[in-house]
Amino acid sequence: MALIPIYHVVAASRQVDVSAGDIKMGMIVSLNSDGEVVKQDVTNAFPYGIAGDTKANDASSMPGVTGSWQNRASDYFDETKASGKMTVYHSGGQFYTDQYVTAAIGTTVGVLLYSADGLLRNTDTQTSGIVARLLAAPGMVMSGVPGTDISGDIAMGSEAGVNDNQYIEIKLLV
């Protein structure tokens, strides 16, 4: 899970474009011309919301897991396979996500964020429009489970190989 909802306004259930590539939880998504969920990109530039499920065929995007771990054995990493639908959060909310471009996020709290190929960044390279506002610079998210790793807590972890356990906190504006 590359998305940790703190608060959300709307959790819509939308049909997913089965021919679309991987969409990882926490990525910014758009709607195609048929009204199906796809990863935001140049072709589908207008953001609809943030993905609440993962549609992938090669790896889970849950925090702290390795690529060989399967969260849904029967669906092979595709949380949308059974229903053909994906949860999409929109109309506001507050989230932690590791789905951002590390070199293009910065640490300035309050900066506006945009999307390019489904990933958050601080420049509007695909004219996607404003997607979110940065509330906290990249950092670890604590799981709340008592332990000994960091200040008495265990770090949540992130998708294997993505932003090295560094999440940003955002206020969703779409």
C-alpha positions as CSV (number, residue, x, y, z in Angstrom):
1,M,0.0,0.0,0.0
2,A,1.6,3.2,-1.1
3,L,-1.3,5.2,0.2
4,I,-2.3,5.8,3.8
5,P,-5.6,7.6,4.1
6,I,-5.7,9.9,7.1
7,Y,-9.0,11.6,6.2
8,H,-11.0,11.4,3.0
9,V,-14.2,13.0,1.6
10,V,-15.3,10.6,-1.2
11,A,-14.2,7.1,-1.9
12,A,-15.7,6.3,-5.3
13,S,-15.8,2.9,-6.9
14,R,-15.0,3.3,-10.6
15,Q,-14.6,0.8,-13.5
16,V,-10.9,0.3,-14.5
17,D,-9.6,0.2,-18.0
18,V,-8.5,-3.4,-18.3
19,S,-6.0,-2.5,-21.0
20,A,-4.3,0.2,-18.9
21,G,-0.9,-0.5,-17.5
22,D,-0.1,-0.8,-13.8
23,I,-1.7,1.6,-11.4
24,K,-0.3,1.6,-7.9
25,M,-2.2,2.6,-4.8
26,G,-1.3,6.3,-4.2
27,M,-0.9,7.2,-7.9
28,I,-2.9,10.0,-9.4
29,V,-5.5,8.7,-11.8
30,S,-7.7,10.1,-14.6
31,L,-10.7,8.9,-16.5
32,N,-10.4,7.9,-20.1
33,S,-12.9,8.8,-22.8
34,D,-15.1,5.8,-21.7
35,G,-15.1,7.0,-18.1
36,E,-12.7,4.2,-16.9
37,V,-9.9,4.7,-14.4
38,V,-6.4,5.0,-16.0
39,K,-3.1,6.3,-14.7
40,Q,-2.9,10.1,-15.3
41,D,-0.5,10.8,-18.2
42,V,-0.2,13.1,-21.3
43,T,-3.2,11.4,-23.0
44,N,-5.4,11.5,-19.9
45,A,-4.1,14.7,-18.4
46,F,-6.9,15.8,-16.1
47,P,-6.7,14.2,-12.7
48,Y,-9.8,12.6,-11.2
49,G,-8.3,11.5,-7.8
50,I,-5.9,9.2,-6.1
51,A,-5.9,5.4,-6.5
52,G,-7.0,3.5,-3.4
53,D,-6.2,0.1,-4.9
54,T,-3.4,-1.5,-6.9
55,K,-3.8,-2.8,-10.5
56,A,-0.6,-4.6,-11.3
57,N,0.6,-7.9,-12.6
58,D,4.1,-8.1,-11.2
59,A,4.3,-6.8,-7.6
60,S,2.4,-5.6,-4.6
61,S,2.7,-2.0,-3.7
62,M,2.0,-2.6,0.0
63,P,4.5,-1.0,2.4
64,G,7.5,-3.0,3.6
65,V,6.9,-6.0,1.3
66,T,9.2,-7.6,-1.1
67,G,8.3,-8.1,-4.8
68,S,7.6,-11.8,-4.2
69,W,5.0,-11.3,-1.5
70,Q,1.4,-11.5,-2.8
71,N,-1.4,-9.7,-0.9
72,R,-4.1,-11.4,-3.0
73,A,-2.9,-14.8,-4.1
74,S,-5.9,-15.5,-6.4
75,D,-5.6,-12.2,-8.2
76,Y,-1.8,-12.0,-8.7
77,F,-1.4,-8.4,-7.3
78,D,-4.4,-7.0,-9.1
79,E,-6.9,-5.8,-6.4
80,T,-9.3,-4.8,-9.2
81,K,-9.5,-8.2,-10.9
82,A,-12.5,-9.6,-9.3
83,S,-14.8,-6.6,-9.6
84,G,-13.2,-4.6,-12.4
85,K,-13.4,-1.6,-10.1
86,M,-11.0,0.6,-8.2
87,T,-11.5,2.8,-5.2
88,V,-10.6,6.4,-6.1
89,Y,-10.5,9.1,-3.4
90,H,-11.5,12.5,-4.7
91,S,-13.0,15.8,-3.5
92,G,-10.4,16.3,-0.8
93,G,-8.7,14.5,2.0
94,Q,-5.4,14.1,3.7
95,F,-3.1,11.2,2.8
96,Y,0.4,9.8,3.1
97,T,1.9,8.5,-0.1
98,D,5.2,7.3,-1.5
99,Q,4.1,7.8,-5.1
100,Y,6.1,11.0,-6.0
101,V,9.1,12.0,-8.0
102,T,11.9,12.3,-5.3
103,A,13.9,14.9,-7.2
104,A,10.8,17.0,-8.0
105,I,9.0,17.2,-4.7
106,G,11.1,19.5,-2.5
107,T,10.7,20.1,1.2
108,T,8.7,23.3,1.3
109,V,5.5,22.8,3.2
110,G,2.5,24.3,1.5
111,V,3.8,24.1,-2.0
112,L,1.3,23.1,-4.7
113,L,1.7,19.6,-6.3
114,Y,0.9,18.4,-9.8
115,S,1.0,15.0,-11.5
116,A,3.1,13.6,-14.3
117,D,2.5,10.0,-15.3
118,G,0.6,9.4,-12.0
119,L,3.4,10.6,-9.7
120,L,3.3,13.8,-7.7
121,R,5.8,16.6,-8.3
122,N,6.1,20.4,-7.7
123,T,6.1,21.4,-11.4
124,D,3.2,21.1,-13.9
125,T,5.1,19.3,-16.7
126,Q,2.0,17.7,-18.2
127,T,-0.4,20.6,-17.6
128,S,-2.4,18.4,-15.3
129,G,-3.4,21.3,-13.0
130,I,-3.1,21.5,-9.3
131,V,-3.6,18.1,-7.6
132,A,-2.5,18.5,-4.0
133,R,-0.7,20.6,-1.4
134,L,2.4,19.4,0.4
135,L,1.7,19.2,4.2
136,A,4.9,17.4,5.3
137,A,8.3,16.8,3.5
138,P,9.4,13.3,2.8
139,G,9.9,11.3,6.0
140,M,9.1,8.0,7.7
141,V,5.5,7.2,8.8
142,M,5.2,5.3,12.1
143,S,3.0,2.3,12.3
144,G,1.9,2.8,15.8
145,V,3.1,-0.6,16.8
146,P,5.4,-0.5,19.8
147,G,8.9,-1.5,19.0
148,T,12.5,-0.4,19.1
149,D,13.3,0.8,15.6
150,I,12.6,4.6,15.7
151,S,11.5,6.5,18.7
152,G,9.8,3.4,20.1
153,D,7.8,2.8,16.9
154,I,8.3,0.6,13.8
155,A,8.5,2.6,10.5
156,M,5.6,1.7,8.2
157,G,7.8,0.8,5.3
158,S,7.0,1.5,1.6
159,E,6.7,-0.4,-1.6
160,A,10.0,-2.2,-2.2
161,G,12.4,0.1,-4.1
162,V,10.2,3.2,-4.0
163,N,11.4,6.3,-2.2
164,D,13.1,4.3,0.5
165,N,10.4,4.4,3.2
166,Q,9.9,8.1,2.6
167,Y,6.3,9.3,2.5
168,I,4.9,12.8,1.9
169,E,1.8,14.0,3.6
170,I,-0.6,15.8,1.2
171,K,-4.0,17.5,1.1
172,L,-5.8,16.3,-1.9
173,L,-7.3,19.2,-4.0
174,V,-9.1,17.2,-6.8
